């Protein structure tokens, strides 16, 4: 029971904070509305007195000034609206924690922590932003000696009290002193709630090791290996919010940060986290979008990663082997190096001709080759070629007057009058100039698509570039590439490799301003793709998060992080491992762990639930007929969001069609409302979470390879509270034996 006097004190402080929030909210709303009215009156009066009319210099200057004034007022209004939104969030839940902290040789302070800071009229802090340096002591320490990093250096002291609050809709419901056991109970209660259509913020429940990751600002490359449900993505988003808060002093804006995202469904799922934390949404890009930007307006379409995975998981074993081999080779670090060598080889073998204006040789082919390939030239190949075109065009221009005089002398007296001599001389000069400009274009233009086709279809060339014997399976790979070399839609592998090749010839400045890059699902990207990141974002810091046990389309282990470090070549690196899963119940995480070989010390947050169910059916029809009953039972158990996860999109669509009730089919790479009953393939479920999950077709035919085993791990770990695996015929060997049949 809470002490009555303590409860009264807490209620008094809460009432005082709420009163201050309401006062500031009224003040900000009134100021916002007043400024809007003033601006509108000002613009209306300017319009009525004709300021916008006329073309005099005075009128134009006045119009520019009005525009600047209006823009300034808009920016001020935007900032005021941001504060209004923050205050409204505080009015719902003013704070969630308190620590009583005594700095060495200073009086004790009561530090209340919330989503946003709150000052009173005297500029005293009533609520500290969760990102403030002093707030870290709540996340990292129990009662006793503590320290935290502040701008002026490390601050040490002692915490005598840690307290947590449940405040919802402007009401203080309860509070408790947060020793470890009670804190776990609070977290358990939070995790036992149903999920929502969007990822939730975790500011109230950030764990110590998570806080270390969120607040790290000294490393250029931060790599996090985290088991399923360890909160990697949520941590990354809270880290972005922290960096933006810290960046107020370092000029870090939303436009300086980029998230590399697996797909649009995932982007939609995480889209509300940063706004909830009071920050703007950050630009997110999928790798195929990056490749498309690099490739440019070539008329080529690019296969999405999800389409590639659908094909890979659907085709017969022989074709799957060829697809996987093609992807592994073309996105490998070795192939990235071969493309660099290929660029140099192309330069060495470019064909040049002597360039003449009349009988005068204005450029020698040897000179042109030297101008293009000189070692000290740091310009891109495309830049060098453009400069060479300009150089030669200038030489033609300089030589043209003398050539015109020569042609005039040749034509003199050959026609009835001098005007005709002039016309014929000019026509000849024009033909020669066109021919020379055509020759310059031919010598300085590269057909990149043709160059790429040659590279991927010529076994001898690949072996030459390989430089270490013969490329494994080179004849088979080249034959496979030749089958698709003229397709107008680049495969995912070809799109990545072709974009990387273009980056060797062209300079791309599109992303030079990016200062922070977050890579989620890091294990799914190949060495060549990290080479692209290093090339496109050379000055950025990186936060890289992944789980090698959730790789789809390839098999990875922890060496993937060694490769990332080697490729990105950052000065200060830190690698951390998150071993505790908070998403699933003990029963679900225990069952799912059978599908992975390396557990990385996998721990489950101690939250119990129902047993995992595995049910077999004689036929697929019997399974599908039973599906509405299984979903209905999950609803009865309290599950609001239920994902029916198939291995492929084809399987998900078939089950959706047979279901025949209200549900969503999540198949295309776009935004969805992730509520109710959803049918989807595994590769689109990745990164998401649902109250209940039904894993379809967990039979021996569908799940039998090493990759399939990891797919089952991914599918099962999407479930928060309830998991049911169903199959027809024989169960996959990866499932527990001895399950009942229906």
KANOR-V10060 format. One record per residue. N is the residue number from 1. PSI is psi in radians with two decimals (NA if undefined). OMEGA is omega in whole degrees, -180 to 180 (none if undefined). NEAR is the number of other ideal C-beta (glycine too) atoms within 12 Angstrom. Layout:
BEGIN
N	PSI	OMEGA	NEAR
N	PSI	OMEGA	NEAR
END
This chain:
BEGIN
1	2.51	179	7
2	2.38	176	18
3	2.32	-175	12
4	-0.76	-179	10
5	-0.74	178	10
6	-0.74	180	18
7	-0.70	179	20
8	-0.72	179	14
9	-0.75	180	19
10	-0.70	180	32
11	-0.67	178	22
12	-0.77	180	15
13	-0.73	179	26
14	-0.78	180	34
15	-0.71	179	19
16	-0.76	179	22
17	-0.77	-180	37
18	-0.65	178	30
19	-0.71	179	21
20	-0.70	178	28
21	-0.81	-179	36
22	-0.69	179	21
23	-0.83	-179	21
24	-0.63	180	31
25	-0.78	177	28
26	-0.74	-178	18
27	-0.79	-178	19
28	-0.74	180	28
29	-0.76	179	23
30	-0.74	180	16
31	-0.69	179	22
32	-0.84	-179	27
33	-0.69	179	18
34	-0.78	180	18
35	-0.67	178	26
36	-0.75	179	22
37	-0.75	179	16
38	-0.76	180	19
39	-0.74	-179	24
40	-0.71	177	18
41	-0.77	-179	15
42	-0.79	-180	22
43	-0.71	179	23
44	-0.75	-179	16
45	-0.64	177	15
46	-0.67	180	22
47	-0.77	-176	16
48	-0.61	-179	12
49	0.09	173	15
50	0.29	-180	14
51	-0.59	-177	24
52	-0.18	-174	19
53	2.88	173	15
54	2.90	-176	14
55	0.24	-180	10
56	2.73	179	12
57	-0.74	-180	10
58	-0.75	180	14
59	-0.74	-179	18
60	-0.74	178	16
61	-0.74	-179	15
62	-0.66	178	20
63	-0.72	178	23
64	-0.74	180	16
65	-0.70	177	17
66	-0.74	179	24
67	-0.75	179	19
68	-0.74	180	14
69	-0.79	-179	21
70	-0.71	-179	24
71	-0.72	178	16
72	-0.75	179	17
73	-0.64	178	26
74	-0.75	179	20
75	-0.74	177	16
76	-0.68	178	22
77	-0.68	178	26
78	-0.77	179	18
79	-0.70	179	18
80	-0.67	179	26
81	-0.65	176	22
82	-0.73	180	21
83	-0.65	177	27
84	-0.76	179	27
85	-0.74	180	26
86	-0.74	180	32
87	-0.64	178	36
88	-0.66	176	26
89	-0.72	178	32
90	-0.60	180	37
91	-0.44	177	34
92	-0.82	180	23
93	1.69	-170	35
94	-0.66	-180	43
95	2.93	-178	42
96	-0.12	-177	43
97	2.82	174	41
98	2.44	169	38
99	2.37	173	40
100	1.96	-170	27
101	2.29	175	37
102	1.92	174	24
103	2.61	180	25
104	2.19	177	15
105	0.43	177	10
106	2.72	178	12
107	2.70	-179	11
108	2.48	179	17
109	2.55	171	24
110	1.99	-176	28
111	1.84	176	36
112	2.35	-172	43
113	2.27	178	42
114	-2.98	-179	40
115	-0.47	-179	41
116	2.74	178	40
117	2.68	178	34
118	2.11	176	35
119	2.64	172	22
120	-3.02	-175	17
121	-0.42	180	12
122	0.18	180	8
123	0.45	172	9
124	2.45	-178	17
125	2.07	174	24
126	-0.66	179	34
127	2.30	178	40
128	2.43	173	36
129	2.42	-179	35
130	-0.33	-179	41
131	-0.15	-180	35
132	2.55	-177	32
133	-0.73	-177	31
134	-0.43	-179	39
135	-0.36	-178	40
136	-0.42	-179	37
137	-0.44	176	42
138	-0.71	-176	42
139	-0.48	-169	40
140	-0.25	-172	28
141	2.66	166	28
142	-2.97	178	23
143	2.53	-179	23
144	-2.81	-179	19
145	2.40	-179	19
146	2.92	172	32
147	2.73	176	22
148	2.76	-179	31
149	2.12	178	24
150	2.86	179	19
151	-0.57	-179	15
152	0.02	-180	10
153	-3.03	-178	10
154	2.35	178	17
155	2.29	180	25
156	2.79	-179	22
157	-2.65	-177	28
158	2.44	176	25
159	2.20	180	35
160	-0.26	-178	23
161	2.38	169	31
162	2.23	-175	34
163	2.46	177	35
164	2.66	-174	35
165	2.55	170	34
166	1.81	-180	25
167	2.11	-179	34
168	2.35	178	16
169	0.73	175	14
170	0.33	-179	22
171	2.25	174	17
172	1.82	-174	30
173	-0.85	178	20
174	2.96	174	21
175	2.84	178	29
176	2.66	176	28
177	2.26	-163	27
178	1.41	164	32
179	3.08	-172	18
180	-0.81	-175	17
181	-0.79	-179	14
182	-0.67	178	19
183	-0.72	178	30
184	-0.67	179	22
185	-0.69	177	21
186	-0.80	179	28
187	-0.71	180	27
188	-0.70	179	22
189	-0.73	179	19
190	-0.75	-177	27
191	-0.37	-180	35
192	-0.18	178	23
193	2.80	176	22
194	2.66	178	25
195	3.06	-180	34
196	3.14	-178	23
197	-0.31	-180	26
198	2.70	177	30
199	2.49	180	33
200	2.73	172	29
201	2.77	-177	32
202	0.40	-174	34
203	-0.55	-178	38
204	-0.36	-170	31
205	0.31	178	33
206	2.28	179	37
207	2.87	-174	33
208	-0.90	-177	23
209	-0.53	176	25
210	-0.69	-180	36
211	-0.63	178	32
212	-0.75	179	27
213	-0.80	-176	41
214	-0.72	-173	42
215	-0.01	-180	35
216	2.18	179	33
217	0.12	-176	29
218	-0.26	-176	16
219	2.48	178	26
220	-0.46	179	27
221	2.04	178	36
222	2.04	-179	38
223	2.27	-179	40
224	2.03	169	44
225	2.03	-177	37
226	2.37	179	44
227	2.87	180	37
228	2.28	179	47
229	0.13	-180	41
230	-0.07	176	39
231	0.42	-176	40
232	-0.90	-176	45
233	-0.77	179	46
234	-0.73	177	40
235	-0.75	-179	40
236	-0.73	-179	48
237	-0.70	176	46
238	-0.56	176	42
239	-0.73	177	46
240	-0.79	179	44
241	-0.69	178	40
242	-0.78	-179	39
243	-0.64	178	38
244	-0.65	176	33
245	-0.84	178	30
246	-0.53	-177	28
247	-0.10	175	24
248	-0.56	177	18
249	-0.26	-176	12
250	0.21	175	16
251	0.78	176	13
252	2.05	-178	27
253	2.94	178	21
254	-0.60	-178	25
255	-0.18	-179	18
256	-0.05	-173	27
257	2.49	180	37
258	2.38	173	37
259	2.18	172	38
260	1.98	-170	44
261	2.58	180	40
262	-0.58	-179	43
263	2.98	-176	42
264	-0.57	178	27
265	-0.79	179	36
266	-0.72	179	38
267	-0.74	179	35
268	-0.69	-178	27
269	-0.66	-176	39
270	0.04	-167	40
271	-0.33	-175	26
272	-0.15	-174	22
273	-0.94	-177	35
274	-0.77	174	34
275	-0.65	177	24
276	-0.54	179	31
277	0.09	176	37
278	0.27	-179	34
279	2.79	177	34
280	2.71	173	23
281	2.54	-177	27
282	2.59	177	37
283	2.32	175	28
284	2.46	180	35
285	2.45	170	32
286	2.75	-174	37
287	-0.57	179	42
288	-0.51	176	38
289	-0.66	176	28
290	-0.79	179	37
291	-0.71	180	40
292	-0.68	179	28
293	-0.69	179	25
294	-0.76	-178	38
295	-0.65	175	31
296	-2.85	-174	20
297	1.33	-179	8
298	-0.05	-176	22
299	-0.03	-178	12
300	2.41	172	26
301	2.79	-177	19
302	2.29	176	33
303	2.37	178	33
304	2.81	177	32
305	-0.68	-179	40
306	-0.67	177	37
307	-0.67	177	32
308	-0.81	-179	38
309	-0.68	178	37
310	-0.78	178	34
311	-0.82	-178	29
312	-0.71	-176	39
313	-0.19	-175	36
314	-0.51	-171	25
315	2.82	176	18
316	2.83	-172	12
317	-0.70	-178	17
318	-0.79	178	12
319	-0.60	178	17
320	-0.68	179	25
321	-0.73	180	20
322	-0.73	178	27
323	-0.84	-178	35
324	-0.67	179	33
325	-0.74	179	27
326	-0.79	180	37
327	-0.82	-177	37
328	-0.70	-178	28
329	-0.87	-173	37
330	-0.28	178	42
331	0.29	-179	39
332	2.80	174	31
333	-0.60	178	29
334	-0.74	179	26
335	-0.61	176	39
336	-0.74	178	34
337	-0.66	179	22
338	-0.65	179	34
339	-0.64	175	40
340	-0.79	178	26
341	-0.64	-180	25
342	-0.70	176	34
343	-0.87	-179	32
344	-0.65	178	20
345	-0.71	178	24
346	-0.71	179	29
347	-0.75	-179	32
348	-0.53	-173	16
349	0.24	175	18
350	2.45	-177	29
351	2.17	176	18
352	2.73	179	27
353	2.69	170	24
354	2.51	-178	21
355	2.17	-177	34
356	2.57	164	22
357	1.80	-170	33
358	-2.20	178	26
359	-0.10	-177	14
360	2.20	177	21
361	1.89	-176	18
362	-0.23	177	30
363	2.35	176	33
364	2.53	-177	18
365	-0.61	179	21
366	-0.67	179	14
367	-0.75	-179	21
368	-0.72	179	32
369	-0.69	180	23
370	-0.69	178	20
371	-0.61	-177	28
372	-0.63	-167	37
373	0.07	-176	25
374	2.39	-168	16
375	-0.56	-174	10
376	-0.09	-178	9
377	2.05	-177	17
378	-0.02	179	10
379	2.73	176	19
380	2.84	179	23
381	-0.78	180	34
382	-0.68	177	25
383	-0.72	178	20
384	-0.73	180	31
385	-0.70	178	33
386	-0.72	178	23
387	-0.68	179	21
388	-0.69	177	34
389	-0.77	179	29
390	-0.71	179	17
391	-0.81	-178	24
392	-0.66	177	38
393	-0.67	179	25
394	-0.68	178	17
395	-0.69	177	28
396	-0.72	-179	32
397	-0.73	-179	20
398	-0.66	-177	16
399	-0.26	-172	27
400	-0.74	-180	27
401	-0.75	180	17
402	-0.69	179	19
403	-0.66	179	30
404	-0.71	178	27
405	-0.71	178	19
406	-0.80	-179	21
407	-0.63	177	29
408	-0.72	179	25
409	-0.66	180	15
410	-0.59	-177	19
411	-0.24	-174	25
412	2.22	177	17
413	-0.03	-179	13
414	-0.15	-178	18
415	2.96	-174	17
416	-0.58	178	11
417	2.94	-175	13
418	-0.46	179	15
419	-0.67	177	13
420	-0.65	176	17
421	-0.78	-180	23
422	-0.76	-179	20
423	-0.82	-178	19
424	-0.65	178	24
425	-0.76	180	29
426	-0.70	179	20
427	-0.73	179	18
428	-0.77	179	25
429	-0.68	-180	30
430	-0.72	178	18
431	-0.76	180	16
432	-0.73	-180	28
433	-0.74	178	28
434	-0.74	180	15
435	-0.76	-180	20
436	-0.72	178	33
437	-0.63	175	24
438	-0.68	179	19
439	-0.71	178	28
440	-0.79	179	30
441	-0.77	-180	19
442	-0.72	-177	20
443	-0.45	-172	27
444	0.23	179	33
445	2.38	178	22
446	2.31	174	31
447	1.64	-172	15
448	-0.62	179	32
449	-0.72	178	24
450	-0.70	178	18
451	-0.72	-179	30
452	-0.73	178	39
453	-0.77	-180	25
454	-0.74	-177	26
455	-0.79	-172	41
456	-0.10	-178	39
457	0.02	-176	25
458	1.75	-178	27
459	-0.69	-179	25
460	-0.72	180	16
461	-0.77	179	27
462	-0.74	178	34
463	-0.67	179	21
464	-0.77	-179	20
465	-0.51	-180	29
466	-0.78	172	25
467	0.22	-178	17
468	1.07	-176	14
469	-2.51	-176	10
470	2.46	176	17
471	2.22	179	29
472	2.35	177	19
473	0.54	-172	21
474	-0.70	-179	29
475	-0.76	-179	18
476	-0.74	-179	20
477	-0.71	179	37
478	-0.66	178	30
479	-0.71	178	19
480	-0.76	179	29
481	-0.66	-179	38
482	-0.56	179	20
483	-0.50	-175	20
484	0.19	-172	27
485	-0.49	-177	24
486	0.14	179	17
487	2.46	177	19
488	-0.12	175	15
489	2.00	179	20
490	2.36	172	37
491	2.84	-180	35
492	-0.75	180	40
493	-0.79	-180	43
494	-0.62	179	43
495	-0.76	179	41
496	-0.82	-177	46
497	-0.70	-180	45
498	-0.73	178	42
499	-0.72	178	42
500	-0.69	178	45
501	-0.75	180	41
502	-0.61	179	36
503	-0.34	176	39
504	-0.36	-177	36
505	-0.47	-174	35
506	2.63	172	28
507	2.32	178	23
508	2.03	-176	27
509	0.12	-172	18
510	-0.58	-172	21
511	0.31	-174	31
512	-0.42	-178	16
513	-0.11	-177	22
514	2.26	-178	31
515	-0.38	-180	29
516	2.23	177	41
517	2.24	176	44
518	2.14	179	44
519	1.93	177	44
520	2.72	-175	43
521	0.83	-173	39
522	-0.52	-176	45
523	-0.29	-177	39
524	-0.11	-179	42
525	2.58	-173	42
526	2.86	180	38
527	-0.73	-179	35
528	-0.60	179	40
529	-0.62	174	45
530	-0.55	173	41
531	-0.69	177	36
532	-0.75	179	42
533	-0.78	-180	42
534	-0.60	-180	31
535	-0.72	-175	35
536	-0.54	-177	34
537	1.09	-172	35
538	-0.40	-175	25
539	0.12	-175	21
540	2.70	165	30
541	2.73	-173	36
542	2.44	164	44
543	2.03	-173	45
544	2.12	-176	46
545	2.39	180	47
546	3.11	175	44
547	1.91	-175	44
548	-0.39	178	37
549	-0.13	179	41
550	0.30	179	47
551	2.36	179	33
552	2.31	179	43
553	-0.22	178	39
554	2.89	179	31
555	2.26	-179	25
556	2.75	168	33
557	-2.97	-171	22
558	-0.20	177	22
559	-0.30	177	17
560	-0.59	-180	34
561	-0.54	173	36
562	-0.74	-180	20
563	-0.70	180	32
564	-0.80	178	39
565	-0.75	-178	28
566	-0.70	-176	19
567	-0.79	-175	31
568	-0.45	172	38
569	0.97	178	19
570	2.71	-173	29
571	-0.79	-178	13
572	2.08	-178	18
573	2.59	173	26
574	2.32	177	26
575	2.28	-179	28
576	2.69	178	31
577	2.26	175	28
578	2.03	-173	38
579	-0.29	-173	28
580	2.24	177	32
581	2.19	-179	42
582	-0.26	-173	40
583	-0.96	-168	43
584	2.76	171	45
585	2.90	177	34
586	-0.73	-175	29
587	-0.71	-178	25
588	-0.80	-177	43
589	-0.60	177	38
590	-0.75	179	26
591	-0.79	-176	36
592	-0.49	-175	41
593	-0.29	178	32
594	-0.30	-176	27
595	-0.03	180	36
596	2.58	-177	32
597	-0.74	-180	18
598	1.95	-173	23
599	-0.18	-179	24
600	0.68	180	28
601	0.57	-175	16
602	2.21	176	32
603	2.63	176	25
604	2.32	172	31
605	2.37	-168	33
606	1.48	177	23
607	2.04	-177	30
608	2.71	176	18
609	-2.89	180	31
610	2.82	178	26
611	2.59	174	20
612	2.35	-179	35
613	2.40	176	32
614	2.12	-175	31
615	2.29	177	31
616	2.60	179	31
617	2.68	-179	30
618	-0.66	-177	17
619	2.83	176	16
620	-0.66	179	25
621	-0.70	179	15
622	-0.68	178	20
623	-0.87	-177	37
624	-0.59	179	29
625	-0.56	-178	20
626	-0.28	-172	28
627	-0.80	179	36
628	-0.60	179	23
629	-0.70	179	22
630	-0.74	179	35
631	-0.72	178	38
632	-0.69	179	18
633	-0.69	177	21
634	-0.69	176	33
635	-0.76	180	24
636	-0.53	-180	15
637	-0.01	176	24
638	0.04	179	20
639	2.19	179	35
640	-0.72	175	26
641	2.20	-177	39
642	2.16	178	46
643	2.19	172	50
644	1.90	-169	48
645	2.10	175	45
646	2.87	179	48
647	-0.66	-176	41
648	2.92	175	36
649	-0.62	178	32
650	-0.77	179	23
651	-0.69	179	37
652	-0.72	-179	39
653	-0.70	180	25
654	-0.76	179	26
655	-0.66	178	42
656	-0.77	180	31
657	-0.68	-179	18
658	-0.47	-177	25
659	-0.86	171	32
660	0.11	178	15
661	-3.11	-178	20
662	2.05	-179	16
663	2.98	176	30
664	2.50	171	29
665	1.95	-178	29
666	1.74	-172	41
667	-0.72	-177	31
668	2.77	-178	21
669	1.41	180	30
670	-3.13	-179	19
671	2.51	178	21
672	2.81	170	31
673	1.81	-172	18
674	1.13	178	35
675	2.86	178	24
676	-2.54	-180	29
677	2.28	-177	37
678	2.39	174	42
679	2.29	-176	41
680	2.76	173	47
681	2.82	-177	46
682	-0.72	-173	45
683	-0.35	175	45
684	-0.28	178	45
685	-0.31	-175	47
686	2.32	-179	42
687	-0.22	-179	43
688	2.97	175	44
689	2.63	-175	46
690	2.70	178	44
691	-0.80	180	40
692	2.60	180	42
693	2.35	170	48
694	2.08	179	49
695	2.03	-177	53
696	2.68	167	46
697	0.81	179	42
698	0.93	-175	46
699	3.03	-174	35
700	-0.51	-179	20
701	-0.65	-175	20
702	-0.70	-177	37
703	1.76	-177	36
704	-0.32	-177	22
705	3.01	178	25
706	-0.68	178	22
707	-0.69	179	31
708	-0.62	-179	34
709	-0.74	179	30
710	-0.55	176	39
711	-0.69	178	44
712	-0.66	177	46
713	-0.78	179	42
714	-0.84	-177	46
715	-0.80	-176	51
716	-0.60	-176	50
717	0.19	170	47
718	-0.23	-171	46
719	2.29	175	45
720	-0.83	-168	43
721	-0.54	-174	35
722	2.38	-180	39
723	2.29	179	45
724	2.13	176	41
725	2.36	-179	42
726	2.60	179	42
727	2.84	172	40
728	2.59	-178	30
729	-2.27	-178	21
730	2.41	179	21
731	2.73	173	30
732	2.53	179	34
733	-0.32	-179	22
734	-0.24	180	34
735	2.84	177	33
736	2.35	-179	24
737	2.78	173	14
738	0.31	178	9
739	2.71	-178	24
740	2.65	175	14
741	2.62	180	19
742	NA	none	19
END
